[in-house]
Amino acid sequence: MTIAPDTPRYITRHVTYRLPIIGRMAREVVEGPVDNAFAAIIGVVSAVAIGVLIWGYPALIFSALLAAALMLVTLVRITLG
């Protein structure tokens, strides 16, 4: 099964851009200046730090499990091309 020529290749990106708040932030990171990517990284690190301060060790474990799952998905996407 192949993708039709007029179908966009990144369907997940199209769906992500349609989400109200997350879509705008994702579009700014992908299509905006380089500073937006660094601001997104700082925001994620700050959110994890605040989660650890509020909920403690379980927030740290949850963020580590999420990072491991994202890395697995990244490796699968690299392998598939």
N, C-alpha and C positions, 0 to 999 in steps of 0.2 A: 504494500500500500504506500503510495507516494503522496506528497503534499501537492495540491494544485498550484500552478504558477502564480495565481493571484492571491493565494492565502499567505498572510504574513508568517514569517518564520518563527517569530517570538510571540506566540499566542499568550503566554503567561505575562509578558510585559504589557500587552494590550489590556489584559484583564486587570493587572495591577494598577495601571494608570487610571482606570475608571473608579477606583475606590476613593471615597471623599477626601480624607486627610492623608492617608498613606500614599495614595497615587500622586498627589502633588509633590510630596517630599521625594518619592522615588524618581519622578521625572526631573526634579531639580538636581538630584545626585547624578543621574545618568547623563542628562543633556546639558547641565549647567557647567559653570566653571569648576576648576579643580578644588577650590576652597570648600565647596559644598560637600564633597566626599569626606574631607577631613572633619567638617562639622558633624556629619552623620556618624563617623567613627567615635568622635568625642561624646556625642549624644548617647550612643549605645553603651560605651564604657561608663558614662555617668549613670545611666539607668541601672546597670548591673551593680554599681557601687551603692546606689540608693537602696536597691533591693536587698543587698547584703546587710546594709545598716538597719533596715526595717525588719526583715525576716530572718537574717542570719545565714547559717550554713545551708539550709535547704535552698535558698535562692542561688547560692554559689553552685551547688550540685546541679540544679535545674539549668543554669546557664551553661555549665560544662557539658551536660547531656545534649542541649540544643546545639552547641558548637560542634560536638562530635557528629551529630546527625547532619548538620549542614556541610561538614567536611566530607562525609560519606557521599552525599548527593553531588557535591562538587567533583569528587573523584570519579563518580559514575558518569557524569556529564563530560568530563575530560576524556574518559575512556571511549565513550560512544562517539565523540567527535563533535 
